[in-house]
């Protein structure tokens, strides 16, 4: 299960929404508790590590000699400490990449750490990774490449699917709770010249059997979707809902469906939030020549606003070097990233201030406008059924200067808002600060500093009566 942290407590706080007397009906589709907890993590860390760290390649050939794999200083604890310092909640390890080299001593192949000099062939990097995560209170995730350029049975679809499920079972049953299983759609031809046909339904059923609490990521979900690019940017409009028939399997994307992955689908039949994956370096694996090309703190902050700030989750890749360590610059960037974020969101000028609204659902305190300012994600402001536009006004008590707004919906009751604007009162005239579309779990907007005492969130369009759980204002310094 998910670790007992802010993310799980967030999901638990949402569980009682429907119990409030007079509460609005949920607007399907709805997220599962696992999906809510997953998104509340906000930032997770991806770790790409295999023989590529020793060959200077991005994609291995599958012909590499296991004896080249020897990260003599490997310390998974260093990875976990760096992740924790950066505020990341989960680490996802590439247990096997396209080269087919397994970071655990799989009994279904010889192409693994058991035939490397690392730990004298007795090591299990997956286990060391898992133990390091647990020691730092981090959740565990795995990526197991469906494409295997080493395995002789690849291309003989039934036989390879058996092989793949055997390895997936090892990961799902030997290392304790897993919160995310990550797939891509990479696919090629096997030694027999035939393209492998992946049995996605079987893979998913296997994970559901052994790790029912895990969310499953791929282009097509079923729980989390790819955001459609590896540049770190979700769509300005980003629904958590999708058409399940738009992309039926990982790797089955087109130009049109790539766009849908970025934006989602208003009123889509399934809840499938987006995950934004991007690397801290130009490549996914460590290359010495890229040591001077690690992303700046400013750029990492931009990625946060373009992913988490657009109703997505940021999955940032940090690759260990050939010593088996995160390079010093990468470690420093993660810590600086968190320090900058903490400073930017330290002081919410709207917290605990006064609020009013055009109307309140049933004139009940349970749905009062003050709920958007109480710091509790389990409360919200609501209007009566049938109202899909309206406004909530905030009086800061005195003029304040701010340049960031944060809006949130109680997503356990569905994603509703399709259009909004934020205004400030200047000499009795409401002036536009920023305009947006979707909100979802979190929407962050940055704008030129505004000094005002009163601001107003205007909902222009929604799928049903809008529900707002938070309106926050920050100076961004």
C-alpha positions as CSV (number, residue, x, y, z in Angstrom):
1,X,0.0,0.0,0.0
2,X,1.0,3.6,-0.2
3,X,3.2,4.9,2.6
4,X,1.3,6.8,5.3
5,X,2.3,10.3,4.2
6,X,0.6,13.5,3.0
7,X,-0.5,11.7,-0.2
8,X,-2.5,8.9,1.6
9,X,-3.9,11.2,4.2
10,X,-5.1,13.4,1.3
11,X,-7.0,10.5,-0.2
12,X,-8.4,9.4,3.2
13,X,-9.7,13.0,3.8
14,X,-11.6,12.8,0.5
15,X,-13.3,9.5,1.3
16,X,-16.0,11.1,3.3
17,X,-17.2,13.7,0.7
18,X,-20.4,11.9,-0.1
19,X,-21.3,11.5,3.5
20,X,-21.9,15.3,3.9
21,X,-25.7,16.0,4.0
22,X,-26.8,17.8,0.8
23,X,-23.5,17.1,-0.9
24,X,-23.5,17.3,-4.7
25,X,-23.6,14.1,-6.7
26,X,-20.3,12.9,-8.0
27,X,-19.7,13.5,-11.7
28,X,-18.3,10.3,-13.2
29,X,-15.8,9.1,-14.1
30,X,-14.2,9.2,-10.6
31,X,-10.7,8.4,-9.5
32,X,-9.8,5.4,-7.3
33,X,-8.2,6.1,-3.9
34,X,-4.9,4.8,-5.4
35,X,-5.2,7.4,-8.2
36,X,-5.9,10.2,-5.8
37,X,-3.0,9.2,-3.6
38,X,-0.7,8.9,-6.6
39,X,-1.5,12.4,-7.9
40,X,-1.1,13.9,-4.5
41,X,2.5,12.8,-4.5
42,X,3.1,15.4,-7.2
43,X,6.8,14.5,-8.0
44,X,8.3,11.1,-8.4
45,X,11.8,10.0,-9.4
46,X,12.7,7.8,-12.4
47,X,16.0,5.9,-12.3
48,X,17.4,4.6,-15.6
49,X,20.4,2.3,-15.0
50,X,21.8,-0.7,-16.9
51,X,24.8,-1.7,-18.9
52,X,24.3,1.6,-20.9
53,X,26.2,3.4,-18.1
54,X,29.3,1.5,-19.2
55,X,28.8,1.6,-23.0
56,X,27.7,5.2,-23.4
57,X,24.6,4.2,-25.2
58,X,20.9,5.2,-24.8
59,X,19.6,1.9,-26.1
60,X,21.6,-1.3,-25.5
61,X,21.9,-3.9,-28.2
62,X,21.2,-6.9,-26.0
63,X,24.7,-8.3,-26.9
64,X,26.6,-6.6,-24.0
65,X,28.7,-8.9,-21.9
66,X,27.3,-8.9,-18.3
67,X,30.9,-8.6,-17.1
68,X,31.0,-4.9,-18.1
69,X,28.4,-4.2,-15.3
70,X,30.4,-3.3,-12.2
71,X,29.3,-0.1,-10.4
72,X,31.9,-0.5,-7.7
73,X,30.6,2.4,-5.5
74,X,26.9,1.7,-5.9
75,X,24.8,3.1,-3.1
76,X,21.1,3.0,-3.5
77,X,20.8,4.8,-0.2
78,X,22.4,7.8,-1.8
79,X,19.7,7.8,-4.5
80,X,17.0,7.6,-1.9
81,X,18.5,10.3,0.3
82,X,18.8,12.6,-2.7
83,X,15.2,11.8,-3.8
84,X,13.9,12.6,-0.3
85,X,15.9,15.8,-0.1
86,X,14.2,16.8,-3.4
87,X,10.8,16.1,-2.0
88,X,10.1,13.1,-4.2
89,X,7.7,10.5,-2.9
90,X,8.4,7.4,-5.1
91,X,11.4,6.1,-7.0
92,X,10.8,4.0,-10.1
93,X,13.6,1.8,-11.2
94,X,14.3,0.4,-14.7
95,X,14.6,-3.2,-13.5
96,X,15.2,-4.2,-17.1
97,X,15.6,-1.9,-20.1
98,X,15.5,-2.8,-23.8
99,X,18.9,-4.5,-23.6
100,X,17.3,-7.2,-21.5
101,X,19.9,-7.0,-18.7
102,X,18.1,-7.7,-15.4
103,X,19.2,-5.8,-12.3
104,X,18.0,-8.7,-10.2
105,X,19.2,-12.4,-10.4
106,X,16.2,-13.5,-12.5
107,X,16.0,-17.3,-12.8
108,X,14.6,-16.9,-16.3
109,X,17.8,-15.5,-17.9
110,X,21.5,-15.5,-17.6
111,X,21.7,-11.9,-18.8
112,X,21.6,-10.3,-15.4
113,X,23.7,-9.1,-12.4
114,X,24.3,-12.7,-11.3
115,X,26.8,-13.0,-14.2
116,X,28.5,-9.7,-13.5
117,X,31.5,-8.9,-11.3
118,X,29.3,-6.6,-9.2
119,X,29.0,-8.0,-5.7
120,X,30.9,-11.0,-7.0
121,X,27.8,-12.1,-8.9
122,X,25.8,-12.4,-5.7
123,X,24.1,-9.0,-5.8
124,X,20.5,-8.0,-6.2
125,X,20.3,-4.3,-7.2
126,X,16.5,-4.4,-7.1
127,X,16.5,-5.5,-3.5
128,X,19.1,-2.9,-2.6
129,X,16.9,-0.3,-4.3
130,X,13.8,-1.4,-2.5
131,X,15.5,-1.5,0.9
132,X,16.9,2.0,0.3
133,X,13.4,3.3,-0.5
134,X,11.9,1.7,2.6
135,X,14.7,3.2,4.8
136,X,13.8,6.7,3.6
137,X,10.1,6.3,3.6
138,X,9.8,6.3,-0.1
139,X,7.4,4.3,-2.2
140,X,8.6,1.7,-4.8
141,X,7.9,1.5,-8.5
142,X,9.3,-0.7,-11.3
143,X,9.7,-0.3,-15.0
144,X,10.1,-3.7,-16.9
145,X,10.7,-3.1,-20.6
146,X,8.5,-5.3,-22.7
147,X,11.0,-5.0,-25.5
148,X,14.0,-7.4,-24.9
149,X,16.8,-7.3,-27.4
150,X,18.6,-10.2,-25.7
151,X,15.9,-12.8,-25.1
152,X,15.9,-15.5,-27.9
153,X,12.2,-16.1,-27.5
154,X,11.3,-12.4,-28.3
155,X,9.2,-12.4,-31.5
156,X,7.7,-15.8,-30.7
157,X,4.8,-14.0,-29.1
158,X,3.2,-16.8,-26.9
159,X,6.6,-18.0,-25.7
160,X,8.0,-14.6,-24.9
161,X,4.8,-13.5,-23.2
162,X,5.3,-16.5,-20.8
163,X,8.9,-15.4,-20.3
164,X,7.9,-11.8,-19.6
165,X,5.1,-12.8,-17.2
166,X,7.6,-15.0,-15.3
167,X,9.9,-12.0,-14.8
168,X,7.1,-9.7,-14.0
169,X,5.9,-12.2,-11.4
170,X,9.3,-12.1,-9.8
171,X,9.2,-8.4,-9.4
172,X,5.6,-8.4,-8.2
173,X,6.1,-11.1,-5.6
174,X,9.6,-10.9,-4.2
175,X,10.1,-7.3,-3.2
176,X,7.0,-6.2,-1.2
177,X,4.5,-3.5,-2.0
178,X,4.8,-1.6,-5.3
179,X,2.8,1.6,-5.9
180,X,3.4,2.0,-9.7
181,X,4.3,-0.3,-12.5
182,X,5.5,1.6,-15.6
183,X,5.3,0.4,-19.2
184,X,6.2,1.9,-22.6
185,X,5.2,0.6,-26.0
186,X,8.7,0.0,-27.4
187,X,8.5,-3.0,-29.7
188,X,10.7,-4.7,-32.3
189,X,11.3,-7.8,-34.3
190,X,12.7,-10.9,-32.7
191,X,15.5,-13.2,-34.0
192,X,12.8,-15.0,-36.0
193,X,12.0,-11.8,-37.9
194,X,8.5,-11.4,-36.4
195,X,7.3,-8.5,-34.4
196,X,6.4,-9.3,-30.9
197,X,2.7,-9.1,-29.9
198,X,2.4,-8.1,-26.3
199,X,-0.3,-9.6,-24.1
200,X,-1.2,-6.4,-22.3
201,X,-4.4,-7.9,-20.7
202,X,-2.4,-10.7,-19.2
203,X,0.3,-8.3,-17.9
204,X,-2.3,-6.1,-16.3
205,X,-4.2,-9.0,-14.7
206,X,-1.0,-10.3,-13.3
207,X,-0.2,-7.0,-11.6
208,X,-3.8,-6.7,-10.3
209,X,-3.4,-10.1,-8.8
210,X,-0.2,-9.6,-6.9
211,X,-0.1,-5.8,-6.4
212,X,-3.7,-4.6,-6.4
213,X,-2.8,-1.3,-4.8
214,X,-0.4,-0.4,-7.6
215,X,-1.3,2.1,-10.4
216,X,-0.3,1.0,-13.9
217,X,1.2,3.5,-16.4
218,X,1.3,3.3,-20.2
219,X,0.1,5.3,-23.2
220,X,-3.2,3.6,-22.7
221,X,-3.3,3.4,-18.9
222,X,-5.3,1.6,-17.5
223,X,-4.7,3.9,-14.5
224,X,-2.2,6.6,-15.6
225,X,-1.6,7.8,-19.1
226,X,1.5,9.2,-20.7
227,X,1.3,13.0,-21.3
228,X,2.4,12.6,-24.9
229,X,5.9,14.0,-24.9
230,X,9.2,13.7,-23.0
231,X,9.8,17.5,-22.7
232,X,8.1,17.9,-19.4
233,X,5.0,19.7,-20.4
234,X,1.3,18.8,-20.0
235,X,-1.4,20.6,-21.9
236,X,-2.6,24.0,-20.7
237,X,-6.0,22.2,-20.8
238,X,-5.5,18.9,-19.0
239,X,-8.5,16.7,-18.2
240,X,-7.9,13.6,-16.1
241,X,-10.6,11.9,-18.2
242,X,-10.0,10.0,-21.4
243,X,-11.7,8.1,-24.2
244,X,-10.7,4.5,-23.5
245,X,-10.9,3.7,-27.2
246,X,-8.6,6.5,-28.4
247,X,-5.5,4.5,-27.5
248,X,-6.1,0.8,-26.9
249,X,-2.5,-0.3,-26.2
250,X,0.9,1.1,-25.4
251,X,2.7,2.2,-28.5
252,X,-0.5,2.5,-30.6
253,X,-0.3,6.3,-30.8
254,X,-0.8,8.6,-33.7
255,X,-0.4,12.4,-34.1
256,X,-4.0,12.9,-33.2
257,X,-3.9,10.6,-30.1
258,X,-0.6,12.2,-29.0
259,X,-2.5,15.5,-28.7
260,X,-5.3,13.8,-26.7
261,X,-2.7,12.4,-24.3
262,X,-1.6,16.0,-23.5
263,X,-5.1,17.4,-23.0
264,X,-7.3,14.5,-22.0
265,X,-11.0,14.4,-23.1
266,X,-13.7,16.4,-21.5
267,X,-16.4,14.0,-20.3
268,X,-14.2,11.0,-21.2
269,X,-15.5,7.7,-19.9
270,X,-12.5,6.7,-17.8
271,X,-10.4,8.5,-15.2
272,X,-6.8,8.4,-16.5
273,X,-4.6,11.3,-15.2
274,X,-1.5,12.2,-17.0
275,X,2.1,11.6,-16.0
276,X,4.8,13.9,-17.3
277,X,8.1,12.1,-17.7
278,X,11.3,14.0,-18.5
279,X,15.0,13.6,-17.7
280,X,17.3,15.9,-15.7
281,X,19.9,15.4,-18.5
282,X,19.5,15.4,-22.3
283,X,19.6,11.6,-22.2
284,X,17.8,9.0,-20.0
285,X,21.1,7.2,-19.1
286,X,24.2,8.8,-17.7
287,X,26.8,10.0,-20.1
288,X,30.0,11.8,-19.0
289,X,29.7,14.3,-21.8
290,X,26.4,15.5,-20.4
291,X,27.7,16.3,-16.9
292,X,27.7,20.0,-17.8
293,X,24.2,19.8,-19.2
294,X,22.1,19.1,-16.1
295,X,19.0,21.2,-16.0
296,X,19.1,24.4,-14.0
297,X,16.9,25.0,-11.0
298,X,15.0,27.6,-12.9
299,X,14.2,25.0,-15.6
300,X,13.2,22.4,-13.0
301,X,10.8,24.9,-11.6
302,X,9.4,25.6,-15.0
303,X,8.8,21.8,-15.4
304,X,7.0,21.7,-12.1
305,X,4.6,24.5,-13.2
306,X,4.1,22.8,-16.6
307,X,3.3,19.4,-15.1
308,X,2.0,19.5,-11.5
309,X,0.7,22.9,-12.2
310,X,-1.3,21.6,-15.1
311,X,-3.1,18.7,-13.3
312,X,-0.3,16.2,-14.0
313,X,2.4,14.4,-12.1
314,X,6.1,15.1,-12.7
315,X,8.3,12.0,-13.1
316,X,11.9,13.3,-13.2
317,X,14.6,10.9,-14.4
318,X,18.0,11.0,-12.6
319,X,20.5,8.4,-14.0
320,X,23.2,6.9,-11.8
321,X,26.7,7.1,-13.2
322,X,29.1,4.2,-13.9
323,X,30.1,4.2,-10.2
324,X,26.5,3.5,-9.3
325,X,25.9,7.0,-7.8
326,X,24.0,10.1,-8.6
327,X,26.5,12.6,-9.8
328,X,27.2,15.6,-7.5
329,X,25.5,18.1,-9.7
330,X,22.4,16.1,-10.0
331,X,22.2,15.7,-6.2
332,X,22.7,19.4,-5.8
333,X,20.0,20.2,-8.3
334,X,17.4,18.0,-6.6
335,X,18.0,19.7,-3.2
336,X,18.0,23.2,-4.7
337,X,14.7,22.4,-6.6
338,X,13.0,21.5,-3.3
339,X,14.4,24.5,-1.5
340,X,13.2,26.8,-4.2
341,X,9.7,25.3,-4.3
342,X,9.4,25.5,-0.5
343,X,10.4,29.1,-0.5
344,X,8.0,30.0,-3.4
345,X,5.0,28.4,-1.6
346,X,5.8,29.2,2.0
347,X,3.4,32.1,2.5
348,X,-0.2,31.8,1.3
349,X,-1.7,35.3,1.5
350,X,-5.2,33.9,1.2
351,X,-5.1,31.3,4.0
352,X,-7.7,32.0,6.6
353,X,-8.9,35.2,5.1
354,X,-12.5,36.2,4.5
355,X,-14.5,34.9,1.5
356,X,-17.9,35.4,0.0
357,X,-19.7,34.0,-3.1
358,X,-22.5,34.6,-5.5
359,X,-24.3,31.7,-3.8
360,X,-23.7,28.8,-1.5
361,X,-25.2,25.3,-1.9
362,X,-28.3,25.1,0.3
363,X,-26.9,28.0,2.3
364,X,-25.0,25.4,4.2
365,X,-21.7,26.1,6.1
366,X,-20.6,22.7,4.8
367,X,-20.2,24.3,1.4
368,X,-19.3,27.8,2.4
369,X,-16.8,30.0,0.4
370,X,-14.6,30.1,3.5
371,X,-13.7,26.4,2.7
372,X,-11.4,27.5,-0.1
373,X,-9.2,29.3,2.4
374,X,-9.1,26.8,5.3
375,X,-6.1,24.8,4.1
376,X,-8.1,21.6,4.2
377,X,-8.3,19.7,0.9
378,X,-11.3,17.8,2.3
379,X,-13.6,20.8,2.3
380,X,-14.9,22.9,-0.6
381,X,-17.2,25.6,-1.8
382,X,-20.2,24.6,-3.9
383,X,-23.2,26.1,-5.5
384,X,-26.6,24.5,-6.1
385,X,-27.2,21.9,-8.9
386,X,-27.7,23.4,-12.3
387,X,-25.3,26.3,-11.7
388,X,-22.3,25.9,-13.9
389,X,-20.9,29.4,-13.5
390,X,-20.4,31.7,-10.6
391,X,-17.8,33.4,-8.4
392,X,-16.1,33.4,-5.1
393,X,-14.5,36.6,-3.7
394,X,-11.6,36.8,-1.3
395,X,-10.8,39.8,1.0
396,X,-7.1,39.6,2.0
397,X,-7.8,42.3,4.7
398,X,-5.0,44.5,3.4
399,X,-3.2,44.9,0.1
400,X,-0.8,42.1,-0.7
401,X,1.6,41.6,-3.7
402,X,1.4,38.2,-5.3
403,X,2.4,36.6,-8.6
404,X,1.3,32.9,-8.3
405,X,-2.2,31.5,-7.9
406,X,-3.1,27.9,-7.0
407,X,-6.5,26.5,-7.6
408,X,-7.8,23.0,-6.7
409,X,-10.9,20.9,-7.1
410,X,-12.0,18.0,-4.9
411,X,-11.3,15.4,-7.6
412,X,-12.9,12.6,-5.6
413,X,-16.2,14.0,-6.9
414,X,-15.0,14.3,-10.5
415,X,-13.3,17.0,-12.5
416,X,-15.7,19.8,-13.4
417,X,-14.3,23.2,-14.2
418,X,-13.7,23.9,-18.0
419,X,-13.0,27.6,-17.9
420,X,-12.2,30.3,-15.3
421,X,-10.6,33.6,-14.8
422,X,-9.0,35.4,-11.8
423,X,-9.6,39.1,-11.2
424,X,-8.5,41.8,-8.8
425,X,-10.4,44.8,-7.7
426,X,-8.9,48.2,-8.7
427,X,-10.9,51.2,-7.7
428,X,-14.2,49.3,-7.8
429,X,-13.4,47.8,-11.2
430,X,-12.6,44.1,-11.6
431,X,-9.5,43.6,-13.8
432,X,-8.2,40.4,-15.3
433,X,-5.2,38.7,-13.8
434,X,-5.2,35.4,-15.7
435,X,-7.6,33.2,-17.6
436,X,-7.5,29.4,-17.7
437,X,-9.4,26.3,-18.6
438,X,-9.1,23.1,-16.5
439,X,-8.2,22.9,-12.8
440,X,-8.4,19.3,-11.6
441,X,-6.1,18.3,-8.7
442,X,-4.0,21.5,-9.0
443,X,-3.7,24.4,-11.4
444,X,-0.9,26.9,-10.9
445,X,-0.7,30.2,-12.8
446,X,2.2,32.7,-12.9
447,X,1.7,36.3,-13.8
448,X,3.2,39.7,-13.3
449,X,3.0,40.8,-9.7
450,X,-0.4,42.2,-8.6
451,X,-1.0,44.3,-5.5
452,X,-4.6,44.0,-4.4
453,X,-6.8,43.5,-1.3
454,X,-9.7,41.8,-3.1
455,X,-9.5,39.1,-5.7
456,X,-12.2,37.0,-7.4
457,X,-12.3,33.6,-9.0
458,X,-14.9,33.5,-11.7
459,X,-16.0,30.1,-13.0
460,X,-17.1,30.6,-16.5
461,X,-18.0,27.0,-17.5
462,X,-18.1,23.6,-15.8
463,X,-19.5,20.1,-16.5
464,X,-21.7,20.4,-13.4
465,X,-21.9,22.7,-10.4
466,X,-18.3,23.7,-9.8
467,X,-16.6,22.6,-6.6
468,X,-13.5,24.5,-5.4
469,X,-11.4,23.2,-2.5
470,X,-8.6,25.8,-2.6
471,X,-7.7,29.2,-3.8
472,X,-4.1,30.2,-2.7
473,X,-1.9,33.2,-3.5
474,X,1.9,33.4,-3.3
475,X,4.5,36.0,-3.9
476,X,6.7,33.5,-5.7
477,X,10.0,34.7,-4.1
